[in-house]
Amino acid sequence: MSESELGLLSRLWEEHMRAPFPPHMRGREIEGEDMVLLDAEIAGCVLSSLSGPLDEKRHEILLVCLGAVEKVQPSIDDEGGAIEYYERLREMAALAVKIGNVNAQ
């Protein structure tokens, strides 16, 4: 695992924890995806990846969530900073998957 990737993931996580959830995304579905649940699932897996290698179940959840966030991104409007919020989620998910793949080798 690259220390710089883990450092970047840690920095993104800290930014994410300071960022308010975009209020207009509460209770909203885009492309069949619950936006609060998507946030929670990615956040939980990222937090786990910061403390050690992901187990297979969390790795699979993260892969599904990464696909989901990439699917919904074009439909997200920028009210309340939603575009930046979900882009950071996508970036964290991608990094955690990459770090997890390196750990599995």
Summary of the structure (lengths in Angstrom):
residues: 105
radius of gyration: 13.2
end to end distance: 9.9
largest distance: 40.9
contacts: 313
relative contact order: 0.21
helix: 78%
strand: 4%
